[in-house]
Amino acid sequence: MDHLYRLIAQHWHLTQAQYTQLHLVTSVLLGPLLGVLLVIFLLLRRRKSEASTTE
């Protein structure tokens, strides 16, 4: 992931302070976002399996 941060920083010509802010924002937002997506995925999967067993 750090490699991706460096590529973005180089492409957007970010300063060290902006790079640090980018790193903090993505680490704070990425974890909960992935957690929510995983819960949604698991709930949809469960509903699909329940629907297939009742038919």
HELIX and SHEET records of a PDB file:
HELIX    1   1 ASP A    2  TRP A   12  1                                  11    
HELIX    2   2 GLN A   16  THR A   54  1                                  39    
END                                                                             
